[in-house]
Amino acid sequence: MPADQREVTRQDLLPDAEFAQVRRERRAALMPLKRLRRIELGPVCTVHFECFETMLFQIQEMLLIEKGGAAQVADELAAYNPLIPKGSELVATVLFEIDEPVRRAATLAKLGGVEDRFFVAIGDDKVHGEPEGDIERTREDGKTSSVHFLRFPLKAEHVARFRDPATTILVGCDHEHYSHLAGISPATRAELTRDFA
């Protein structure tokens, strides 16, 4: 299926009992891919670039854990299919991971609007992330969520430059209270180019 049309369908899903039997092997097989698609951005933020394989596994996990049966399938497909890149974009789940509850609350309280401050730098061009869906991730009191879903829409020239090994690619956040940059390794860059048509 072309990258711009790829999405998980009911035909891609295993029955819960069958998935439970292969879950461990599927998770182990997915780990190298997930490591390539994971970028640590500063001390407490991780950017996970999603793809068909990561979303397929996530949907299977949700169905197995929540045990909603056939009625749940449509909701999970509707929730996770938008996170599969459609050929001219990158899509990421951004997590702020702070184990200690008091520190987590204090940090997130300072990061209101952070979902609008992430970008992928392709050479000299910055492509800012667009928050997925219509869910407000920053509350009225200024506290942000610990999880954000972002879409980075790329023009054809961005995709061409992304594929060019001579172009520097960075992931960043320029929020006043969380300003960090991270480079993308050649292996990660090669993996992410699979998301393009």
C-alpha atoms as one frame of an Amber mdcrd trajectory, in Angstrom:
protein
   0.000   0.000   0.000   1.403   3.494  -0.852   2.723   5.472   2.150   0.106
   8.195   1.696  -2.716   5.647   2.079  -1.300   3.398   4.791  -3.535   2.755
   7.757  -4.435  -0.120  10.040  -7.613  -1.974   9.064  -9.592  -4.699  10.804
  -7.912  -7.195   8.465  -4.492  -6.290   9.946  -5.581  -7.182  13.485  -5.170
 -10.531  15.183  -7.851 -11.850  17.548  -6.923 -11.062  21.172  -6.149 -14.684
  22.048  -3.829 -15.041  19.068  -2.119 -11.700  19.758  -1.574 -12.700  23.402
   0.388 -15.730  22.194   2.726 -13.694  19.945   2.774 -10.461  21.959   6.213
 -10.964  23.492   7.816 -11.858  20.152   6.105  -8.928  18.399   7.283  -6.523
  21.098  10.864  -7.832  20.855  10.811  -7.526  17.063   9.500  -3.957  17.292
  12.109  -2.739  19.825  14.952  -2.062  17.323  12.542  -0.045  15.172  11.267
   1.921  18.178  14.836   2.659  19.334  15.652   4.125  15.927  12.505   6.269
  16.052  13.140   7.568  19.588  14.957  10.895  20.074  15.839  12.110  23.566
  15.327  15.856  23.637  16.843  17.349  26.764  16.687  15.742  30.200  12.973
  14.874  30.469  11.479  14.822  26.952  11.391  12.047  24.379  10.125  12.336
  20.809   8.812   9.057  19.365   8.287   9.168  15.604   5.346   6.894  14.832
   4.716   4.624  11.849   2.349   1.895  10.704   4.153  -0.792  12.744   4.157
   1.169  16.016   0.478   2.047  15.677  -0.528  -1.499  14.732   1.135  -2.791
  17.897  -0.437  -0.012  19.998  -3.915  -0.828  18.704  -3.426  -4.544  19.398
  -2.211  -3.699  22.923  -5.229  -1.501  23.658  -7.633  -4.158  22.416  -5.948
  -6.849  24.502  -5.712  -4.766  27.681  -9.140  -3.150  27.596 -10.985  -6.227
  26.297 -13.636  -4.176  24.517 -14.059  -6.747  21.776 -15.262  -5.916  18.284
 -17.070  -2.804  19.518 -13.760  -1.261  20.596 -11.978  -1.771  17.270 -13.536
   1.219  15.476 -12.590   3.584  18.324  -8.971   2.385  18.391  -8.636   2.661
  14.603 -10.062   6.185  14.743  -7.705   7.165  17.574  -4.444   5.747  16.217
  -4.691   5.804  12.409  -4.215   9.611  12.354  -0.784   9.018  13.935   0.463
   7.065  10.913   2.413   9.378   8.553   0.742   9.884   5.181   3.735  10.245
   2.854   4.719  13.904   3.241   5.025  14.277   6.979   6.497  12.974  10.188
   4.200  12.229  13.126   5.415  12.049  16.706   4.277  11.277  20.207   6.114
  13.627  22.573   6.449  12.539  26.199   7.643  14.448  29.240   8.864  11.665
  31.497   9.411  12.690  35.132   8.961   9.942  37.726   8.754  12.144  40.826
   5.169  13.531  41.067   5.953  16.898  42.702   8.759  17.678  40.243   6.597
  16.517  37.320   3.734  18.841  38.346   6.102  21.801  38.827   7.790  21.229
  35.459   4.556  20.800  33.493   3.113  23.909  35.176   5.859  25.983  33.502
   5.416  24.476  30.034   2.072  25.838  28.905   1.921  26.043  25.111   4.928
  23.755  24.645   2.981  21.728  22.066   3.379  24.673  19.671   7.146  24.965
  20.150   8.497  21.693  18.702  10.174  21.627  15.302  12.243  19.571  12.895
  15.109  21.598  11.401  16.036  20.490   7.889  19.160  22.438   7.089  18.192
  26.086   7.675  14.417  25.458   7.508  12.317  24.845  10.605   9.127  22.833
  10.234   7.010  23.395  13.337   4.855  20.606  14.684   1.098  20.931  14.547
  -0.789  19.443  17.516  -2.955  16.506  16.445  -6.701  16.770  16.839  -8.743
  19.354  18.682  -7.795  18.332  22.227  -6.347  21.238  24.199  -3.101  20.061
  25.819  -2.523  23.185  27.934  -5.014  23.930  30.679  -6.295  27.377  31.585
  -3.900  27.468  34.566  -0.953  27.095  32.148  -0.105  23.488  32.975   0.563
  21.281  29.967  -0.021  17.583  29.450   2.835  15.099  29.728   1.832  13.634
  26.313   1.491  15.465  22.991   0.774  14.226  19.456   2.387  16.311  16.711
   2.369  16.308  12.925   5.299  17.841  11.004   4.033  18.624   7.458   6.878
  18.616   4.930   7.058  20.165   1.479   8.597  18.188  -1.386  11.865  20.151
  -1.032  12.028  19.272   2.678  11.661  15.569   1.876  14.410  15.807  -0.776
  16.752  17.580   1.647  15.877  15.132   4.446  17.059  12.318   2.178  20.325
  14.158   1.384  23.043  12.980   3.821  24.776  16.371   3.505  21.798  18.147
   5.134  21.825  18.471   8.920  18.590  17.306  10.557  17.698  18.339  14.109
  14.698  17.938  16.383  14.091  20.786  18.771  11.908  22.668  21.180  12.200
  26.427  21.639   9.851  26.962  24.579  11.226  29.607  26.957  11.376  27.043
  29.800  12.452  24.054  27.697  14.879  24.914  24.915  16.751  21.897  23.533
  18.084  20.491  20.255  18.980  16.920  19.296  20.612  15.592  16.161  19.244
  12.647  14.205  21.665   9.806  13.548  22.154   8.476   9.998  20.370   5.250
  10.990  17.386   7.146  12.385  17.283   9.385   9.338  17.243   6.325   7.048
  14.426   4.803   9.094  12.335   7.998   9.039  12.646   8.363   5.269  10.466
   5.225   5.035   7.586   7.494   6.093   7.790   9.459   2.830   5.972   8.542
  -0.372
